[in-house]
Amino acid sequence: MTNPNPQSGSPDKEPASEAQAAQNALGNTERAELATEPDRSKPGPEPKPSLGRLFLDNLWAANTFTVTLMSLVLAIVVGAVLMIISDPAVLSTYSYITSRPSDAINSSWTLVSEAYANLFKGSIFDPEAFAAWLNGTGGWQAVLAPISETLTYAAPLVFTGLSVALAFRGGLFNIGAQGQATIGVIMAALAGFLLPLPPGLHLLVAVLAGALGGAIWGFIPGILKARAGAHEVINTIMLNYVATYFLTWLIVQNGVQDPTRTDAISKAVDSSAQLPRLLGDNLRVHAGIVLAVLATWAVAWLLNRSTLGFELRAVGANPDAARTAGISVTRTYILIMVFAGILAGLGGSNMVLGSTASALTPLVVAQIGFDGILVALLGRVKPWGVLLAALLFGALQAGGNRMQSYSGISLELVTVLQALIVIFIAAPALVKAIFQLRAARAARLQTSLAKGW
C-alpha cells in the first residue's frame, strides 16, 4: 500500500507543520556545529592565535614600550597644565569660563600648541627652514640645525648615563658621575692647552686624559667600598663636592687662568685638541656623538658577551652567591667603579673638547652627571636604552631653548618634564591605573623593575 503522504515519516502521523520543520532544521544545524567544534575537555594542542590578535592583545598591555609611551603622554599633559597655570594672561580667561568658555579653551590651546611646536622645531625638524631651503632662500644648515643641537646635548649624557647604568648593573649606585665628569673635564682641558702636540695626537691625549681623570675619581669610592665596606653613595656624593671646589680653585691659578681675563676662566683649549665637527663650522654637532655610540656598543658587549660582564652582573644580582662561585667581589667592585669613572670622564671631556665650551669655568660641566642618573633610569639601565634616553633628553634641552625664546616658556619647565617622565616610568602601577592597562603584564613589569630592570 502506497504512502498517501510522502512528506510524513509514518503513515500513522500527521504531516509536520512549517514551524516544526524549521525547528528540526535548526536543531540539525546546531548538532552539526557542535560536531565540528573541538572537544576542549580532551587534552590537545590549543590553536595558535594570529599575529594580528597577538598585536591587539599586547597593544594595551603594561609592557616596557607602552609604559614609556604613556609616561611621555602623561608628562606632556601635566606640562601643558603647568604652562596654563603659570601664564597670567591665559589664567585670567578662566575667571569667566562659565560665560565664555571658548576664550579659555582657545587661549590655552594657542599657548600649549605653540610651545610644543617650538619644542619640536628646535629639536627635530623645522618645516619653515626646510621650505626655505627648497625655494632657495635658506641653506641646508638651518634644516639640520635642530638635529645638530639635539646630538650636541645628548653626547655627554650618553657617557654619564652609561656610567650610572654600568655601576647599577653591578649592584652599585654611582651618584658620583658629576664629580667624575668634573675631574675628566679638568684633565682634558689641561692636556688641551698645556701640552704642545700635533693635531691628531693632541686630541687623542686630551680624550685619554679625561678618561684617566674619571677613572681616578671612580677608583677612590671603588676601593673604599671593596676594602672598607664604605657605602658608595656617601663616598661619591662627597667626592662630587671635592671635585667641584677643586675646579673652582684650579681655574684661578697661575698658568691655568686666562691672563687676559679677571674672572674665573681658564685658557682656551687649542684647536688641535678639539673634537672635529661633523657638519661644518656652522653646526655644533661633533665627533663626540660618534664616540658615544661606540661606547654604547662597547658597554653592551661588555655586559652581554664578556666574562667580566657576566661576573659584573652576577655580583650585582647576588654578591654572596658570586663569592661562593669563586668570583672576586672586591676586584669586581673596583673595576665597576673604574669603568664607570672612565665613562663619566669621557662625558666631561666632551664638554670642553667639543663645541659646548672651549675653556674651564665653574659651570662648565653643568649638570650632566646628575642628568645621567635620570637618563640611566629612563633607559632602564640598558646600554641602548640609555642612548635613546639621552637623545630624548638632548631633544628636550635643545627644543627647550627655542621654546623659551619664541614662546616665553621658562626653560625650567623642560627640567620639570624630564622629572615627570622619570617619575611616571619609575611608577608603572600608577601608569597602569590611569590608563587601565592589563594587570597581568603590569605585574610582570613590576617584577622586572624589582629585579633591577
C-alpha positions as CSV (number, residue, x, y, z in Angstrom):
1,M,0.0,0.0,0.0
2,T,1.5,3.3,-1.0
3,N,2.0,6.1,1.4
4,P,-0.6,8.8,0.7
5,N,1.6,11.5,2.3
6,P,5.2,11.2,1.1
7,Q,6.3,14.1,3.3
8,S,5.3,12.2,6.5
9,G,7.8,9.9,8.3
10,S,5.0,7.5,9.1
11,P,1.5,6.9,7.6
12,D,0.0,6.9,11.1
13,K,1.3,10.5,11.9
14,E,0.0,13.9,10.8
15,P,2.2,15.9,8.4
16,A,4.7,18.2,10.1
17,S,3.9,21.9,10.2
18,E,6.2,24.6,8.8
19,A,7.2,25.7,12.4
20,Q,8.1,22.1,13.3
21,A,10.2,21.8,10.1
22,A,12.1,24.9,10.8
23,Q,12.8,23.8,14.4
24,N,14.1,20.5,13.2
25,A,16.3,22.2,10.6
26,L,17.7,24.5,13.3
27,G,18.4,21.6,15.6
28,N,20.2,19.7,12.9
29,T,22.4,22.8,12.2
30,E,23.3,23.2,15.9
31,R,24.3,19.5,16.2
32,A,26.4,19.8,13.1
33,E,28.3,22.8,14.5
34,L,28.8,21.0,17.8
35,A,30.2,18.0,16.0
36,T,32.7,20.2,14.1
37,E,34.0,22.0,17.2
38,P,36.9,20.5,19.0
39,D,36.3,18.8,22.3
40,R,38.1,21.1,24.8
41,S,37.6,18.6,27.6
42,K,40.2,16.3,26.0
43,P,43.9,17.3,26.1
44,G,45.4,18.5,22.9
45,P,47.3,21.4,21.4
46,E,45.5,24.8,21.5
47,P,45.1,26.7,18.3
48,K,47.7,29.4,17.9
49,P,46.4,33.0,17.8
50,S,47.0,35.0,14.7
51,L,49.7,37.7,14.6
52,G,47.0,40.4,14.5
53,R,45.4,39.0,17.6
54,L,48.7,39.0,19.4
55,F,49.4,42.6,18.4
56,L,46.0,43.7,19.7
57,D,46.3,41.8,22.9
58,N,49.7,43.3,23.7
59,L,49.0,46.8,22.4
60,W,47.3,47.9,25.6
61,A,49.4,45.7,28.0
62,A,51.8,47.2,30.5
63,N,54.9,46.3,28.7
64,T,58.0,48.4,28.6
65,F,57.2,50.2,25.4
66,T,53.6,51.0,26.4
67,V,54.6,52.3,29.9
68,T,57.3,54.5,28.4
69,L,55.0,55.9,25.8
70,M,52.2,56.5,28.3
71,S,54.7,58.2,30.6
72,L,55.6,60.6,27.9
73,V,51.9,61.4,27.3
74,L,51.3,62.0,31.0
75,A,54.3,64.2,31.2
76,I,53.2,66.3,28.2
77,V,49.7,66.6,29.7
78,V,51.0,67.7,33.1
79,G,53.4,70.1,31.4
80,A,50.6,71.6,29.5
81,V,48.7,72.2,32.7
82,L,51.7,73.9,34.2
83,M,52.1,76.2,31.2
84,I,48.5,77.3,31.6
85,I,48.5,78.0,35.3
86,S,51.9,79.8,35.0
87,D,50.7,82.2,32.3
88,P,48.7,85.1,33.9
89,A,47.0,86.1,30.6
90,V,45.7,82.6,29.9
91,L,44.8,82.0,33.5
92,S,42.7,85.2,33.6
93,T,40.4,83.8,31.0
94,Y,39.3,81.0,33.4
95,S,37.8,83.6,35.7
96,Y,34.8,83.9,33.4
97,I,34.9,80.4,31.8
98,T,31.2,79.8,32.6
99,S,30.1,82.7,30.5
100,R,32.6,82.4,27.6
101,P,34.4,79.0,27.8
102,S,35.8,79.5,24.2
103,D,38.2,82.2,25.4
104,A,39.8,79.8,27.9
105,I,39.9,76.9,25.5
106,N,41.4,78.9,22.6
107,S,44.0,80.7,24.7
108,S,45.1,77.5,26.4
109,W,45.3,75.7,23.1
110,T,47.3,78.5,21.5
111,L,49.8,78.6,24.3
112,V,50.3,74.9,24.6
113,S,50.4,74.1,20.9
114,E,52.8,76.9,20.1
115,A,55.1,75.9,23.0
116,Y,55.2,72.2,21.9
117,A,55.5,73.2,18.3
118,N,58.6,75.2,19.1
119,L,59.9,72.3,21.2
120,F,59.7,70.1,18.1
121,K,61.1,72.7,15.7
122,G,64.1,73.3,18.0
123,S,65.0,69.7,18.5
124,I,64.0,67.6,15.4
125,F,62.7,69.4,12.4
126,D,61.6,72.9,11.4
127,P,59.3,72.9,8.3
128,E,59.9,76.6,7.7
129,A,63.6,76.1,7.4
130,F,63.0,73.1,5.1
131,A,60.7,75.2,2.9
132,A,63.2,78.0,2.7
133,W,65.9,75.5,1.6
134,L,63.6,74.1,-1.1
135,N,62.9,77.5,-2.6
136,G,66.5,78.7,-2.4
137,T,66.1,81.4,0.3
138,G,67.8,79.3,3.0
139,G,70.6,76.9,3.4
140,W,70.7,73.2,4.4
141,Q,72.5,74.1,7.7
142,A,69.2,75.6,9.0
143,V,67.4,72.3,8.2
144,L,69.9,70.2,10.1
145,A,70.4,72.7,13.0
146,P,67.7,71.1,15.3
147,I,69.2,67.6,14.9
148,S,72.7,69.1,15.4
149,E,71.7,70.7,18.7
150,T,70.0,67.6,19.9
151,L,73.0,65.4,19.2
152,T,75.3,68.0,20.8
153,Y,73.4,68.0,24.1
154,A,72.9,64.2,24.0
155,A,76.6,63.2,23.5
156,P,77.8,63.8,27.1
157,L,74.6,62.5,28.6
158,V,75.2,59.1,26.9
159,F,78.5,58.8,28.7
160,T,77.2,59.8,32.1
161,G,74.1,57.6,31.7
162,L,76.2,54.6,30.8
163,S,78.4,55.3,33.8
164,V,75.4,55.2,36.2
165,A,73.9,52.2,34.3
166,L,77.1,50.1,34.4
167,A,77.5,50.6,38.1
168,F,73.8,49.8,38.7
169,R,74.1,46.5,36.8
170,G,77.0,45.7,39.2
171,G,74.9,46.4,42.3
172,L,76.4,49.9,42.9
173,F,74.6,53.2,42.8
174,N,77.0,55.7,41.3
175,I,75.9,59.1,42.4
176,G,79.4,60.4,41.6
177,A,79.2,60.8,37.8
178,Q,79.1,64.5,38.3
179,G,82.4,64.5,40.2
180,Q,84.0,62.1,37.8
181,A,82.9,64.2,34.9
182,T,84.3,67.3,36.6
183,I,87.8,65.7,37.1
184,G,87.5,64.4,33.5
185,V,86.9,67.9,32.1
186,I,89.8,69.3,34.2
187,M,92.3,66.7,32.9
188,A,91.1,67.0,29.3
189,A,91.3,70.8,29.4
190,L,94.7,70.8,31.0
191,A,96.0,68.4,28.3
192,G,94.3,70.6,25.7
193,F,96.1,73.9,26.4
194,L,99.2,72.9,28.3
195,L,100.7,70.2,26.0
196,P,102.1,71.3,22.6
197,L,101.3,68.3,20.5
198,P,100.4,67.8,16.8
199,P,96.7,67.8,15.9
200,G,95.8,64.1,15.8
201,L,97.9,63.1,18.8
202,H,96.8,66.1,20.8
203,L,93.1,65.2,20.5
204,L,93.8,61.6,21.5
205,V,95.9,62.5,24.5
206,A,93.2,65.0,25.7
207,V,90.4,62.4,25.4
208,L,92.5,59.8,27.2
209,A,93.4,62.4,29.9
210,G,89.7,62.9,30.5
211,A,89.1,59.2,30.8
212,L,92.0,58.9,33.2
213,G,90.7,61.6,35.4
214,G,87.3,60.0,35.6
215,A,88.9,56.6,36.3
216,I,90.9,58.0,39.2
217,W,87.8,59.6,40.7
218,G,85.9,56.4,40.3
219,F,88.7,54.2,41.8
220,I,88.5,56.1,45.1
221,P,84.9,55.0,46.1
222,G,85.5,51.6,44.5
223,I,88.5,50.8,46.7
224,L,86.7,52.2,49.8
225,K,83.7,50.0,49.0
226,A,85.8,46.9,48.3
227,R,88.3,47.2,51.2
228,A,86.4,49.1,53.9
229,G,82.8,48.5,53.1
230,A,82.1,52.2,52.9
231,H,78.9,52.9,51.1
232,E,79.4,54.2,47.6
233,V,76.5,56.6,47.7
234,I,78.0,58.6,50.6
235,N,81.5,58.5,49.1
236,T,80.5,59.6,45.6
237,I,78.4,62.4,46.9
238,M,81.2,63.8,49.0
239,L,83.6,63.4,46.1
240,N,81.3,65.5,43.9
241,Y,81.8,68.4,46.3
242,V,85.5,67.9,46.3
243,A,85.7,67.9,42.5
244,T,83.6,71.0,42.2
245,Y,85.6,73.0,44.7
246,F,88.9,71.8,43.2
247,L,87.7,73.0,39.8
248,T,86.8,76.4,41.3
249,W,90.2,76.7,42.9
250,L,92.2,75.5,39.9
251,I,90.7,77.9,37.4
252,V,92.2,81.0,39.1
253,Q,95.7,79.6,39.5
254,N,98.7,81.0,37.6
255,G,99.3,79.1,34.4
256,V,95.7,78.0,34.2
257,Q,93.7,81.2,34.3
258,D,93.4,83.2,31.1
259,P,95.9,86.1,31.6
260,T,93.7,88.5,29.7
261,R,90.7,87.9,32.0
262,T,90.0,88.8,35.6
263,D,87.0,86.4,36.1
264,A,87.3,82.7,36.8
265,I,88.0,81.2,33.3
266,S,90.9,79.2,32.1
267,K,92.9,79.4,28.9
268,A,91.2,78.1,25.8
269,V,91.8,74.6,24.6
270,D,93.9,74.5,21.5
271,S,92.1,73.8,18.2
272,S,94.4,70.8,17.7
273,A,92.7,69.2,20.7
274,Q,89.1,69.9,19.7
275,L,86.8,67.2,18.5
276,P,86.1,67.7,14.8
277,R,82.7,69.0,13.8
278,L,80.7,66.6,11.6
279,L,78.6,69.0,9.6
280,G,80.9,72.0,9.2
281,D,81.7,75.0,11.4
282,N,78.2,76.4,11.3
283,L,76.7,73.4,13.1
284,R,77.8,72.4,16.6
285,V,77.5,68.6,16.3
286,H,80.9,67.0,16.7
287,A,82.6,63.6,16.8
288,G,81.6,63.1,20.4
289,I,78.3,61.6,19.4
290,V,80.2,59.0,17.3
291,L,82.3,58.2,20.4
292,A,79.1,57.9,22.4
293,V,77.6,55.3,20.0
294,L,80.8,53.3,20.1
295,A,80.9,53.5,23.9
296,T,77.3,52.2,24.0
297,W,78.2,49.3,21.8
298,A,81.3,48.6,24.0
299,V,79.3,48.6,27.2
300,A,76.6,46.3,25.7
301,W,79.3,43.9,24.5
302,L,81.0,44.0,27.9
303,L,77.8,43.2,29.8
304,N,76.3,40.6,27.5
305,R,79.3,39.0,25.7
306,S,82.3,39.0,28.0
307,T,83.3,37.0,31.1
308,L,83.9,40.2,33.0
309,G,80.4,41.3,32.2
310,F,79.0,38.0,33.5
311,E,80.9,38.4,36.7
312,L,79.7,42.0,37.0
313,R,76.1,41.0,36.6
314,A,76.5,38.1,39.0
315,V,77.9,40.3,41.7
316,G,75.1,42.8,41.1
317,A,72.4,40.1,41.4
318,N,73.8,38.4,44.5
319,P,77.3,39.2,45.8
320,D,77.3,36.3,48.3
321,A,76.4,33.8,45.7
322,A,79.0,35.2,43.3
323,R,81.7,35.0,46.0
324,T,80.7,31.4,46.7
325,A,81.1,30.6,43.0
326,G,84.6,31.9,43.1
327,I,84.1,35.4,41.7
328,S,86.2,38.1,43.4
329,V,83.7,40.6,44.6
330,T,86.4,43.0,45.8
331,R,88.0,43.1,42.4
332,T,84.7,43.4,40.6
333,Y,83.6,46.4,42.7
334,I,86.8,48.2,41.9
335,L,86.6,47.5,38.2
336,I,83.0,48.6,38.1
337,M,83.7,52.0,39.6
338,V,86.8,52.5,37.5
339,F,84.9,51.7,34.3
340,A,82.1,54.0,35.4
341,G,84.6,56.7,36.1
342,I,86.1,56.3,32.6
343,L,82.7,56.7,31.0
344,A,81.8,59.8,33.1
345,G,85.3,61.3,32.4
346,L,84.7,60.9,28.7
347,G,81.4,62.7,29.2
348,G,83.2,65.6,30.9
349,S,85.8,65.8,28.3
350,N,83.1,66.2,25.7
351,M,82.0,69.4,27.4
352,V,85.4,71.2,26.8
353,L,86.8,69.4,23.8
354,G,83.5,69.5,21.8
355,S,81.5,72.6,20.9
356,T,79.8,73.3,24.2
357,A,82.8,75.2,25.7
358,S,86.5,75.7,24.9
359,A,87.7,76.7,28.4
360,L,87.2,75.8,32.1
361,T,84.6,77.7,34.0
362,P,82.9,76.9,37.4
363,L,79.8,75.7,35.5
364,V,81.5,74.0,32.5
365,V,80.2,70.6,33.4
366,A,76.6,71.9,34.0
367,Q,74.5,69.0,35.5
368,I,75.4,66.2,33.1
369,G,76.3,63.8,36.0
370,F,73.0,64.2,37.7
371,D,71.1,64.2,34.4
372,G,73.0,60.9,33.7
373,I,71.1,59.3,36.6
374,L,67.8,60.2,35.0
375,V,69.0,59.0,31.6
376,A,70.1,55.7,33.1
377,L,66.7,55.2,34.9
378,L,64.8,56.2,31.8
379,G,66.9,53.8,29.7
380,R,66.2,51.0,32.3
381,V,70.0,50.8,32.8
382,K,70.4,49.0,29.5
383,P,73.1,50.5,27.1
384,W,71.0,51.0,24.0
385,G,68.1,52.2,26.2
386,V,70.4,54.8,27.7
387,L,71.4,56.0,24.3
388,L,67.7,56.5,23.3
389,A,67.0,58.2,26.7
390,A,70.0,60.6,26.2
391,L,68.6,61.5,22.7
392,L,65.3,62.3,24.3
393,F,66.8,64.5,27.0
394,G,69.0,66.2,24.4
395,A,65.9,66.9,22.3
396,L,64.2,68.4,25.3
397,Q,67.2,70.6,26.1
398,A,67.6,71.7,22.5
399,G,63.9,72.3,22.0
400,G,63.6,74.0,25.3
401,N,65.9,76.8,24.2
402,R,63.7,77.6,21.3
403,M,60.5,77.2,23.4
404,Q,61.9,79.8,25.8
405,S,62.9,82.2,23.1
406,Y,59.9,82.0,20.9
407,S,57.1,81.1,23.3
408,G,58.3,82.7,26.5
409,I,58.1,79.4,28.4
410,S,60.6,79.1,31.2
411,L,63.5,76.7,30.5
412,E,63.0,75.2,33.9
413,L,59.8,73.7,32.7
414,V,61.9,71.4,30.5
415,T,63.5,70.1,33.7
416,V,60.1,69.5,35.1
417,L,59.1,67.5,32.0
418,Q,62.2,65.4,32.4
419,A,61.5,64.7,36.1
420,L,57.8,63.8,35.3
421,I,58.8,61.3,32.6
422,V,61.2,59.6,35.0
423,I,58.6,59.6,37.9
424,F,55.9,58.0,35.7
425,I,58.3,55.4,34.3
426,A,59.5,54.5,37.8
427,A,55.9,54.0,38.9
428,P,54.3,51.6,36.4
429,A,51.5,50.8,38.8
430,L,50.4,54.5,38.5
431,V,50.5,54.4,34.7
432,K,48.6,51.1,34.7
433,A,45.9,52.6,37.0
434,I,45.5,55.7,34.9
435,F,45.3,54.0,31.5
436,Q,43.7,50.8,32.7
437,L,46.5,48.6,31.3
438,R,46.3,44.8,31.6
439,A,47.1,43.8,35.1
440,A,48.9,40.5,34.2
441,R,51.5,42.2,32.1
442,A,51.9,45.0,34.6
443,A,52.6,42.6,37.3
444,R,55.3,41.1,35.2
445,L,56.8,44.5,34.6
446,Q,56.8,45.3,38.3
447,T,58.7,42.1,38.9
448,S,61.3,43.1,36.4
449,L,61.6,46.5,37.9
450,A,62.1,45.0,41.3
451,K,64.9,42.9,40.0
452,G,66.8,45.9,38.7
453,W,65.2,46.4,35.2
